[in-house]
Amino acid sequence: MPRTDANNTTRYWLDRRTPGLSLFSADFTTHEYPTHTHDALLVAVTEAGGSEIKAGGVPDEAHSEALLVVNPSEPHSSRMKGSHRWRYRSFYLEPAALEDVTRGLGIREFPTFSRSIVHDRDLINDFLRLHRALDDAKTDQLRQRELLVGAFGRLVRRYGSNSGALSLAARDQVILTSITDLMHDRYSERLMLQDLASGTSLTQFQLIGLFRRGVGMTPHAYLTQIRLDAARKQLARQ
């Protein structure tokens, strides 16, 4: 555990909407975690400074250009040696959360990862955006779910040991039209990704990809645009 330091700040909380998902944010000036394991998948993104990391028996470094990914039950340790600060955000996905994400991605099982440090700026931004959205009560549930499925879907596809398990459905204009029609008809309701994907052959992850390719935006952005247009029309009639 980090050595006692009045300048160290940490916060840990459970996500209300995804059972088995917990989140952590820390700002350390002194820090050392001896070798330990978690039952959960750990994903961490550094916002400032860094720390020495050892996972899978391989030493490396966590910093703002590196995403840390540690498999469940994989021994790992970390310590600050060459840095005077380590500010980071992390996700812990216990079995229930991994099962939920697995269903959202439409894969048989969640893969393992052979690399503990991933140098991928797009993914780093994805997980920073996701953590901040889950930390913000004002972010609506559709947007949070969209970011969660999207970030973990890209992580699995790019770096998972069996990433080929992600099978994408055909980007069919008929399916897209049926979903956008539903959004126009029910925009005032609390629509979720599972509502939009229901009755189609798409997983939630494939649904996000369909919208990006078909209309150039995410489902959340498209629905927000429909709601704004409806509000403008309502104001015009007053």
Backbone as JSON, one array per atom type, in Angstrom:
{
  "sequence": "MPRTDANNTTRYWLDRRTPGLSLFSADFTTHEYPTHTHDALLVAVTEAGGSEIKAGGVPDEAHSEALLVVNPSEPHSSRMKGSHRWRYRSFYLEPAALEDVTRGLGIREFPTFSRSIVHDRDLINDFLRLHRALDDAKTDQLRQRELLVGAFGRLVRRYGSNSGALSLAARDQVILTSITDLMHDRYSERLMLQDLASGTSLTQFQLIGLFRRGVGMTPHAYLTQIRLDAARKQLARQ",
  "N": [[0.85, -1.2, 0.0], [0.36, 2.4, -0.46], [2.79, 4.48, 1.11], [2.21, 6.29, 4.16], [1.21, 9.56, 3.63], [0.49, 12.88, 3.82], [0.01, 14.33, 1.57], [-0.93, 12.59, -0.3], [-3.78, 11.64, -2.12], [-6.77, 9.79, -2.47], [-9.54, 8.09, -4.03], [-12.24, 5.88, -4.0], [-14.85, 4.07, -5.51], [-17.99, 2.38, -6.16], [-19.5, 1.52, -9.21], [-22.78, 2.41, -9.93], [-24.36, 1.38, -11.92], [-23.27, -0.78, -13.25], [-22.89, -3.79, -12.07], [-20.2, -5.12, -10.18], [-18.25, -3.51, -11.21], [-15.78, -1.31, -10.24], [-14.25, 1.82, -9.38], [-11.33, 3.91, -9.24], [-9.43, 6.66, -8.18], [-6.38, 8.39, -7.94], [-3.84, 10.44, -6.48], [-0.65, 10.55, -6.05], [2.25, 11.33, -4.11], [4.13, 9.9, -2.81], [4.65, 6.44, -3.05], [4.11, 2.92, -3.0], [3.3, -0.25, -4.0], [3.47, -3.46, -2.92], [4.07, -6.75, -4.38], [1.06, -8.14, -5.51], [-2.3, -9.44, -6.07], [-5.42, -9.25, -7.93], [-8.88, -10.23, -8.04], [-10.08, -9.11, -10.12], [-10.13, -7.68, -13.46], [-7.76, -5.25, -14.18], [-7.54, -1.99, -15.35], [-5.7, 0.83, -16.03], [-5.1, 4.32, -16.31], [-2.76, 6.88, -16.73], [-2.63, 10.24, -15.67], [-0.79, 12.17, -14.92], [2.74, 12.34, -14.26], [4.19, 9.27, -13.12], [4.91, 5.72, -12.61], [6.95, 2.96, -11.63], [6.31, -0.26, -12.88], [5.61, -3.69, -12.43], [4.49, -6.44, -13.96], [3.25, -9.62, -14.82], [5.77, -10.59, -14.54], [7.46, -8.89, -15.86], [9.31, -5.94, -15.93], [8.26, -2.52, -16.28], [6.99, 0.72, -17.19], [4.5, 2.92, -16.02], [2.92, 5.64, -17.46], [1.82, 8.78, -18.91], [1.58, 8.12, -21.58], [1.01, 5.48, -21.69], [-1.05, 2.68, -21.3], [-2.15, 0.75, -18.64], [-2.76, -2.66, -18.28], [-3.91, -5.32, -16.52], [-4.31, -8.7, -16.08], [-6.93, -10.65, -14.43], [-6.03, -12.08, -11.3], [-3.32, -11.94, -11.83], [-0.05, -11.53, -10.73], [1.31, -8.43, -9.62], [3.18, -5.38, -9.17], [4.04, -2.06, -7.99], [5.86, 1.02, -7.89], [6.92, 4.3, -6.99], [9.75, 5.77, -8.17], [11.49, 7.2, -9.95], [9.85, 9.34, -10.35], [8.1, 12.21, -9.1], [5.46, 12.37, -8.73], [2.34, 10.7, -9.14], [-0.49, 10.6, -10.77], [-3.46, 9.05, -11.37], [-6.12, 7.12, -12.94], [-8.26, 4.33, -12.45], [-9.83, 1.2, -13.39], [-11.67, -1.53, -12.1], [-12.7, -4.63, -12.91], [-14.69, -7.02, -11.82], [-15.79, -10.52, -11.88], [-18.64, -10.37, -12.47], [-18.91, -7.88, -13.78], [-17.19, -8.3, -15.96], [-18.58, -10.33, -17.27], [-20.85, -8.91, -18.0], [-19.79, -6.96, -19.78], [-18.75, -8.7, -21.68], [-21.1, -9.81, -22.75], [-22.13, -7.47, -23.89], [-20.3, -7.06, -25.91], [-20.73, -9.22, -27.49], [-19.25, -11.62, -27.51], [-17.85, -14.89, -26.82], [-16.23, -15.35, -24.57], [-14.33, -13.34, -22.29], [-11.19, -12.09, -23.26], [-7.7, -12.79, -22.39], [-4.76, -10.74, -21.79], [-1.66, -10.29, -23.28], [0.16, -8.29, -23.0], [1.11, -5.99, -20.57], [1.54, -3.28, -20.55], [0.36, -0.93, -22.73], [0.92, 0.98, -25.51], [-0.96, 3.18, -26.76], [-2.47, 5.78, -27.95], [-5.11, 6.45, -28.7], [-6.68, 4.57, -27.28], [-5.96, 5.23, -24.67], [-7.1, 7.79, -24.46], [-9.77, 7.01, -24.81], [-10.27, 5.53, -22.43], [-9.76, 7.43, -20.45], [-11.79, 9.27, -21.04], [-14.02, 7.64, -20.57], [-13.74, 7.04, -17.78], [-13.99, 9.59, -16.64], [-16.59, 10.18, -17.44], [-18.08, 8.25, -16.05], [-17.61, 9.18, -13.56], [-19.05, 11.44, -13.42], [-22.07, 12.53, -12.49], [-23.84, 13.84, -14.09], [-23.61, 12.88, -16.63], [-25.43, 11.12, -19.0], [-27.01, 7.84, -18.9], [-27.01, 6.33, -21.27], [-24.87, 7.46, -22.73], [-22.73, 6.85, -20.99], [-22.75, 4.02, -21.09], [-22.28, 3.59, -23.77], [-19.65, 4.6, -24.05], [-18.33, 2.8, -22.37], [-18.73, 0.21, -23.54], [-17.59, 0.75, -26.02], [-14.86, 1.45, -25.42], [-13.82, -0.87, -24.12], [-14.38, -2.71, -26.1], [-12.66, -1.91, -28.2], [-10.21, -2.3, -26.92], [-10.22, -5.1, -26.56], [-10.38, -5.97, -29.23], [-8.0, -5.02, -30.36], [-5.92, -5.95, -28.7], [-6.56, -8.26, -27.3], [-6.16, -11.76, -26.48], [-7.7, -13.54, -27.91], [-8.82, -11.96, -29.92], [-10.08, -12.22, -32.34], [-12.56, -13.16, -31.82], [-14.5, -11.24, -31.85], [-17.13, -10.77, -33.75], [-18.34, -8.97, -36.34], [-21.5, -7.77, -37.36], [-23.2, -7.37, -40.56], [-23.15, -4.1, -41.92], [-25.93, -2.86, -42.26], [-28.2, -0.99, -44.14], [-30.95, -1.14, -43.83], [-31.28, -2.04, -41.19], [-30.12, 0.11, -39.83], [-31.88, 2.18, -40.54], [-34.25, 1.28, -39.33], [-33.56, 1.5, -36.64], [-32.97, 4.25, -36.33], [-35.47, 5.28, -36.95], [-36.91, 4.31, -34.77], [-35.68, 5.82, -32.77], [-36.46, 8.42, -33.46], [-39.19, 8.17, -33.03], [-39.35, 7.6, -30.31], [-37.84, 9.4, -28.84], [-38.22, 10.9, -26.53], [-38.18, 9.15, -24.49], [-36.3, 7.16, -22.09], [-33.99, 5.91, -23.61], [-31.85, 3.1, -24.08], [-28.72, 1.48, -24.96], [-29.21, -1.28, -25.18], [-31.91, -1.26, -25.72], [-31.98, -0.13, -28.27], [-30.55, -2.0, -29.73], [-32.11, -4.22, -29.5], [-33.99, -6.73, -31.08], [-32.52, -6.7, -33.37], [-29.68, -8.03, -35.21], [-27.44, -7.15, -34.03], [-24.74, -6.63, -31.73], [-24.2, -4.53, -28.82], [-21.77, -3.21, -29.15], [-21.35, -3.48, -31.9], [-23.48, -1.99, -32.78], [-22.73, 0.64, -32.12], [-20.58, 0.91, -33.9], [-21.98, 0.67, -36.32], [-23.47, 3.06, -36.37], [-21.41, 4.96, -36.42], [-20.33, 4.46, -38.94], [-22.58, 4.69, -40.6], [-23.99, 7.14, -40.1], [-22.12, 8.85, -39.19], [-21.76, 9.56, -36.52], [-22.09, 8.86, -32.97], [-24.59, 6.7, -31.37], [-25.57, 8.05, -29.07], [-24.91, 10.75, -29.63], [-26.44, 11.12, -31.94], [-29.06, 10.74, -30.98], [-29.17, 12.83, -29.17], [-29.08, 14.97, -30.95], [-31.55, 14.66, -32.24], [-33.26, 15.21, -30.07], [-32.57, 17.88, -29.52], [-33.37, 19.1, -31.9], [-36.12, 18.63, -31.73], [-36.72, 20.16, -29.47], [-36.11, 22.73, -30.38], [-38.06, 23.03, -32.36], [-40.32, 22.97, -30.76], [-39.99, 25.32, -29.27], [-40.19, 27.15, -31.34], [-42.85, 27.03, -31.94], [-44.07, 28.29, -29.88]],
  "CA": [[0.0, 0.0, 0.0], [1.17, 3.61, -0.45], [3.21, 4.94, 2.43], [1.4, 7.4, 4.67], [1.66, 10.87, 3.17], [-0.66, 13.79, 3.85], [-0.22, 14.87, 0.23], [-1.57, 11.58, -1.13], [-5.24, 11.63, -2.11], [-7.36, 8.67, -3.2], [-11.0, 7.95, -3.96], [-12.68, 4.59, -4.53], [-16.3, 3.96, -5.48], [-18.63, 1.35, -6.97], [-20.39, 2.04, -10.24], [-24.15, 2.03, -9.59], [-25.09, 0.83, -13.05], [-22.63, -2.0, -13.72], [-22.44, -4.59, -10.92], [-18.88, -5.68, -10.31], [-17.31, -2.49, -11.7], [-15.39, -0.28, -9.28], [-13.35, 2.83, -9.95], [-10.37, 4.44, -8.29], [-8.59, 7.76, -8.64], [-5.32, 8.63, -6.96], [-2.8, 11.43, -6.75], [0.38, 10.16, -5.1], [3.6, 11.89, -4.11], [4.93, 8.74, -2.4], [3.81, 5.29, -3.38], [4.69, 1.61, -3.27], [2.45, -1.42, -3.83], [4.2, -4.71, -3.08], [3.43, -7.7, -5.29], [-0.28, -8.55, -5.07], [-3.2, -9.81, -7.16], [-6.85, -8.92, -7.81], [-9.79, -11.11, -8.78], [-10.64, -8.28, -11.17], [-9.3, -7.09, -14.51], [-7.35, -3.88, -13.86], [-7.12, -1.1, -16.43], [-5.37, 2.12, -15.41], [-4.57, 5.34, -17.22], [-2.03, 7.91, -15.98], [-2.87, 11.62, -16.09], [0.42, 12.95, -14.69], [3.8, 11.61, -13.61], [4.26, 7.86, -13.47], [5.35, 4.76, -11.62], [7.5, 1.7, -12.13], [5.32, -1.34, -12.83], [6.06, -5.03, -12.76], [3.34, -7.32, -14.13], [3.64, -10.74, -15.66], [7.2, -10.8, -14.39], [8.21, -7.99, -16.74], [9.31, -4.55, -15.46], [7.93, -1.5, -17.27], [6.68, 2.0, -16.56], [3.21, 3.54, -16.3], [3.01, 7.09, -17.63], [0.66, 9.31, -19.65], [1.52, 7.53, -22.92], [0.94, 4.04, -21.52], [-2.23, 2.13, -20.64], [-1.83, -0.44, -17.86], [-3.79, -3.69, -18.34], [-3.45, -6.46, -15.73], [-5.31, -9.77, -16.05], [-7.32, -11.13, -13.1], [-5.13, -13.01, -10.6], [-1.94, -11.8, -12.29], [0.75, -10.79, -9.75], [1.9, -7.18, -10.11], [3.62, -4.44, -8.14], [4.37, -0.74, -8.54], [6.49, 1.94, -6.94], [7.45, 5.54, -7.54], [11.19, 5.91, -7.92], [12.02, 8.31, -10.73], [8.83, 10.38, -10.5], [7.68, 12.85, -7.85], [4.01, 12.38, -8.68], [1.61, 9.75, -9.99], [-1.94, 10.81, -10.74], [-4.02, 8.09, -12.33], [-7.48, 6.62, -12.79], [-8.27, 2.91, -12.77], [-11.06, 0.42, -13.41], [-11.56, -2.91, -11.65], [-13.85, -5.38, -13.4], [-14.84, -8.33, -11.23], [-16.46, -11.42, -12.84], [-19.97, -9.91, -12.91], [-18.72, -6.8, -14.76], [-16.61, -8.9, -17.16], [-19.67, -11.03, -17.96], [-21.71, -7.89, -18.6], [-19.09, -6.41, -20.94], [-18.68, -9.78, -22.67], [-22.41, -9.84, -23.44], [-22.25, -6.26, -24.7], [-19.43, -7.19, -27.09], [-21.17, -10.35, -28.31], [-18.2, -12.63, -27.62], [-18.09, -16.04, -25.96], [-15.53, -15.15, -23.31], [-13.44, -12.19, -22.29], [-9.83, -12.61, -23.47], [-6.58, -12.32, -21.58], [-3.89, -9.8, -22.51], [-0.26, -10.69, -23.14], [0.94, -7.09, -22.72], [0.59, -5.22, -19.44], [1.64, -1.87, -20.91], [-0.06, -0.72, -24.11], [1.16, 2.35, -25.98], [-2.03, 3.4, -27.73], [-3.04, 7.06, -27.56], [-6.57, 6.42, -28.86], [-7.26, 3.84, -26.15], [-5.76, 6.04, -23.46], [-8.15, 8.82, -24.47], [-11.04, 6.32, -24.61], [-10.47, 5.16, -21.02], [-9.88, 8.67, -19.69], [-13.14, 9.79, -21.29], [-14.96, 6.75, -19.88], [-13.64, 7.22, -16.33], [-14.57, 10.89, -16.29], [-18.04, 10.1, -17.63], [-18.64, 7.47, -14.94], [-17.41, 9.99, -12.36], [-19.89, 12.63, -13.55], [-23.47, 12.14, -12.38], [-24.62, 14.53, -15.12], [-23.51, 12.15, -17.89], [-26.57, 10.2, -19.02], [-26.66, 6.42, -18.87], [-26.71, 5.86, -22.63], [-23.52, 7.9, -23.06], [-21.8, 6.07, -20.19], [-22.69, 2.65, -21.61], [-21.66, 3.69, -25.09], [-18.22, 4.74, -23.85], [-17.81, 1.59, -21.76], [-18.68, -0.85, -24.55], [-16.65, 1.14, -27.06], [-13.47, 1.39, -24.95], [-13.4, -2.26, -23.91], [-14.41, -3.39, -27.39], [-11.42, -1.63, -28.92], [-9.12, -2.96, -26.2], [-10.29, -6.53, -26.88], [-10.1, -6.2, -30.65], [-6.62, -4.7, -30.7], [-4.88, -6.56, -27.89], [-7.0, -9.49, -26.65], [-5.52, -12.97, -26.97], [-8.58, -14.15, -28.9], [-9.56, -10.79, -30.42], [-10.88, -12.58, -33.5], [-13.9, -13.58, -31.42], [-15.44, -10.17, -32.14], [-17.66, -10.94, -35.1], [-19.18, -7.82, -36.66], [-22.61, -8.01, -38.28], [-23.2, -6.51, -41.75], [-23.65, -2.74, -41.69], [-27.09, -2.92, -43.15], [-28.97, 0.25, -44.11], [-32.29, -1.44, -43.32], [-31.2, -2.07, -39.73], [-29.87, 1.47, -39.38], [-33.12, 2.94, -40.7], [-35.23, 0.86, -38.31], [-33.13, 2.03, -35.34], [-33.15, 5.71, -36.31], [-36.92, 5.51, -36.88], [-37.3, 4.1, -33.37], [-35.18, 6.96, -31.99], [-37.33, 9.56, -33.74], [-40.51, 7.93, -32.44], [-39.31, 7.44, -28.85], [-36.72, 10.2, -28.34], [-38.5, 11.46, -25.21], [-38.03, 8.09, -23.5], [-34.92, 6.91, -21.62], [-33.51, 4.82, -24.46], [-30.55, 2.55, -23.76], [-28.13, 0.72, -26.07], [-29.87, -2.56, -25.33], [-33.2, -0.99, -26.37], [-31.74, 0.13, -29.69], [-30.07, -3.23, -30.37], [-33.12, -5.27, -29.37], [-34.69, -7.05, -32.32], [-31.57, -6.7, -34.48], [-28.61, -9.02, -35.07], [-26.26, -6.42, -33.6], [-24.37, -6.42, -30.33], [-24.11, -3.11, -28.49], [-20.54, -2.7, -29.74], [-21.58, -3.39, -33.34], [-24.42, -0.89, -32.97], [-21.94, 1.87, -32.12], [-19.86, 0.93, -35.17], [-22.94, 0.92, -37.39], [-23.78, 4.48, -36.39], [-20.24, 5.72, -36.87], [-20.18, 4.29, -40.38], [-23.78, 5.04, -41.33], [-24.42, 8.54, -39.95], [-20.97, 9.68, -38.83], [-21.77, 9.93, -35.11], [-22.5, 7.78, -32.09], [-26.03, 6.7, -31.05], [-25.85, 9.11, -28.1], [-24.87, 12.04, -30.32], [-27.57, 11.18, -32.86], [-30.27, 10.93, -30.19], [-29.1, 14.2, -28.64], [-29.45, 15.86, -32.04], [-33.01, 14.55, -32.4], [-33.89, 15.91, -28.96], [-32.36, 19.31, -29.71], [-34.25, 19.53, -33.0], [-37.49, 18.64, -31.23], [-36.84, 21.29, -28.55], [-36.13, 23.95, -31.19], [-39.38, 23.1, -32.99], [-41.29, 23.3, -29.72], [-39.83, 26.75, -28.98], [-40.68, 27.92, -32.49], [-44.32, 27.03, -31.96], [-44.58, 29.08, -28.75]],
  "C": [[0.89, 1.25, 0.0], [1.56, 4.01, 0.95], [2.38, 6.15, 2.85], [2.01, 8.73, 4.26], [0.45, 11.77, 3.1], [-0.98, 14.36, 2.48], [-0.87, 13.85, -0.7], [-3.09, 11.69, -1.0], [-5.74, 10.46, -2.95], [-8.88, 8.7, -3.06], [-11.39, 6.65, -4.65], [-14.2, 4.55, -4.46], [-16.78, 2.85, -6.42], [-19.54, 2.02, -8.0], [-21.8, 1.52, -9.97], [-24.82, 1.23, -10.69], [-24.5, -0.47, -13.6], [-22.14, -2.79, -12.52], [-21.06, -5.2, -11.18], [-17.84, -4.73, -10.86], [-17.04, -1.48, -10.59], [-14.34, 0.61, -9.9], [-12.51, 3.45, -8.84], [-9.66, 5.61, -8.94], [-7.6, 8.08, -7.53], [-4.39, 9.72, -7.44], [-1.74, 11.22, -5.67], [1.63, 11.02, -5.25], [4.61, 10.87, -3.6], [4.04, 7.51, -2.58], [4.64, 4.03, -3.55], [3.65, 0.53, -2.98], [3.34, -2.66, -3.96], [3.43, -5.67, -4.0], [2.1, -8.2, -4.7], [-1.1, -8.95, -6.29], [-4.6, -9.28, -6.88], [-7.65, -10.01, -8.5], [-10.33, -10.41, -10.01], [-9.62, -7.98, -12.26], [-9.01, -5.65, -14.11], [-6.95, -3.15, -15.14], [-6.88, 0.26, -15.81], [-4.74, 3.05, -16.43], [-3.97, 6.47, -16.39], [-2.32, 9.29, -16.56], [-1.63, 12.49, -15.9], [1.45, 12.08, -13.99], [3.85, 10.16, -14.04], [4.78, 7.01, -12.33], [6.01, 3.58, -12.31], [6.48, 0.59, -11.9], [6.02, -2.66, -13.12], [4.84, -5.93, -12.79], [3.72, -8.42, -15.1], [5.12, -11.01, -15.62], [8.08, -9.86, -15.19], [8.16, -6.57, -16.19], [9.0, -3.57, -16.59], [7.59, -0.23, -16.52], [5.3, 2.48, -16.99], [3.42, 5.05, -16.38], [1.87, 7.51, -18.56], [0.54, 8.76, -21.06], [1.38, 6.02, -22.86], [-0.33, 3.66, -20.78], [-1.82, 0.85, -19.92], [-3.02, -1.4, -17.9], [-3.26, -4.93, -17.63], [-4.59, -7.49, -15.64], [-5.72, -10.13, -14.63], [-6.33, -12.17, -12.58], [-3.69, -12.95, -11.08], [-1.13, -10.99, -11.27], [1.34, -9.52, -10.37], [2.27, -6.3, -8.92], [3.93, -3.11, -8.8], [5.01, 0.1, -7.45], [6.96, 3.19, -7.69], [8.92, 5.64, -7.16], [11.74, 7.13, -8.65], [11.05, 9.46, -10.91], [8.44, 10.93, -9.14], [6.15, 12.89, -7.72], [3.47, 11.26, -9.56], [0.13, 9.98, -9.79], [-2.56, 9.91, -11.8], [-5.47, 7.73, -11.98], [-7.5, 5.15, -13.18], [-9.67, 2.31, -12.68], [-10.75, -0.98, -12.88], [-12.84, -3.64, -12.05], [-13.83, -6.78, -12.8], [-15.66, -9.2, -12.19], [-17.81, -10.93, -13.35], [-19.85, -8.82, -13.97], [-18.12, -7.35, -16.05], [-17.68, -9.64, -17.96], [-20.58, -10.03, -18.67], [-21.07, -7.3, -19.85], [-18.99, -7.45, -22.05], [-19.97, -9.88, -23.45], [-22.56, -8.63, -24.36], [-21.43, -6.34, -25.97], [-19.85, -8.33, -28.0], [-20.1, -11.4, -28.51], [-18.45, -13.74, -26.6], [-17.44, -15.89, -24.59], [-14.59, -13.97, -23.42], [-12.01, -12.7, -22.38], [-8.87, -12.2, -22.36], [-5.71, -11.42, -22.44], [-2.44, -10.17, -22.22], [0.65, -9.52, -22.8], [0.31, -6.32, -21.58], [0.64, -3.72, -19.7], [1.35, -1.74, -22.4], [0.15, 0.74, -24.47], [0.19, 2.65, -27.12], [-2.78, 4.66, -27.31], [-4.57, 7.07, -27.67], [-7.23, 5.72, -27.68], [-7.09, 4.59, -24.84], [-6.84, 7.12, -23.36], [-9.53, 8.2, -24.23], [-11.29, 6.06, -23.12], [-10.48, 6.39, -20.1], [-11.29, 9.25, -19.82], [-14.19, 8.95, -20.55], [-14.93, 6.97, -18.37], [-14.27, 8.54, -15.89], [-16.08, 10.89, -16.44], [-18.7, 9.33, -16.48], [-18.53, 8.23, -13.62], [-18.34, 11.21, -12.34], [-21.35, 12.21, -13.56], [-24.34, 12.79, -13.45], [-24.57, 13.81, -16.47], [-24.62, 11.11, -17.94], [-26.12, 8.77, -19.24], [-26.33, 5.86, -20.24], [-25.28, 6.22, -23.01], [-22.48, 7.08, -22.29], [-21.64, 4.66, -20.75], [-22.0, 2.61, -22.96], [-20.13, 3.77, -24.96], [-17.61, 3.47, -23.28], [-17.67, 0.47, -22.78], [-17.64, -0.51, -25.63], [-15.2, 0.99, -26.63], [-13.01, -0.06, -24.78], [-13.47, -3.06, -25.2], [-13.14, -3.16, -28.19], [-10.21, -2.26, -28.24], [-9.07, -4.45, -26.56], [-9.88, -6.78, -28.32], [-8.62, -6.02, -30.96], [-5.59, -5.57, -29.96], [-5.3, -7.85, -27.19], [-6.38, -10.72, -27.29], [-6.37, -13.7, -27.99], [-9.47, -13.08, -29.52], [-10.39, -11.11, -31.64], [-12.28, -13.0, -33.15], [-14.93, -12.49, -31.65], [-15.92, -10.29, -33.58], [-18.65, -9.83, -35.38], [-20.29, -8.24, -37.63], [-22.51, -7.06, -39.47], [-23.8, -5.16, -41.4], [-24.77, -2.49, -42.68], [-27.93, -1.64, -43.02], [-30.39, 0.03, -43.58], [-32.31, -1.44, -41.8], [-31.01, -0.65, -39.2], [-31.14, 2.31, -39.45], [-34.14, 2.58, -39.63], [-34.87, 1.42, -36.94], [-33.33, 3.54, -35.27], [-34.63, 6.07, -36.29], [-37.41, 5.36, -35.45], [-36.87, 5.29, -32.51], [-36.03, 8.2, -32.22], [-38.69, 9.4, -33.08], [-40.48, 7.98, -30.91], [-38.21, 8.29, -28.21], [-36.95, 10.76, -26.94], [-38.36, 10.42, -24.09], [-36.55, 7.94, -23.12], [-34.37, 5.69, -22.39], [-32.1, 4.41, -24.06], [-30.01, 1.79, -24.97], [-28.85, -0.61, -26.28], [-31.26, -2.4, -25.95], [-33.03, -0.85, -27.88], [-31.31, -1.14, -30.42], [-31.1, -4.34, -30.35], [-33.85, -5.48, -30.7], [-33.8, -7.01, -33.54], [-30.56, -7.82, -34.25], [-27.35, -8.4, -34.49], [-26.02, -6.55, -32.11], [-24.31, -4.92, -30.08], [-22.87, -2.48, -29.13], [-20.7, -2.52, -31.25], [-22.53, -2.24, -33.68], [-23.68, 0.45, -33.02], [-21.19, 2.0, -33.44], [-20.77, 1.22, -36.35], [-23.26, 2.41, -37.5], [-22.6, 5.31, -36.86], [-20.09, 5.64, -38.38], [-21.37, 4.84, -41.16], [-24.18, 6.5, -41.27], [-23.3, 9.45, -39.47], [-20.97, 10.17, -37.4], [-22.22, 8.73, -34.29], [-24.01, 7.79, -31.88], [-26.4, 7.82, -30.08], [-25.89, 10.47, -28.78], [-26.07, 12.2, -31.26], [-28.87, 11.43, -32.1], [-30.31, 12.34, -29.59], [-29.51, 15.2, -29.71], [-30.95, 15.84, -32.29], [-33.72, 15.34, -31.3], [-33.73, 17.43, -29.07], [-33.26, 19.85, -30.81], [-35.69, 19.62, -32.54], [-37.71, 19.83, -30.29], [-36.92, 22.6, -29.33], [-37.5, 24.13, -31.87], [-40.46, 23.5, -32.0], [-41.21, 24.8, -29.37], [-40.36, 27.6, -30.11], [-42.18, 28.01, -32.51], [-44.91, 27.89, -30.85], [-44.68, 30.56, -29.08]]
}
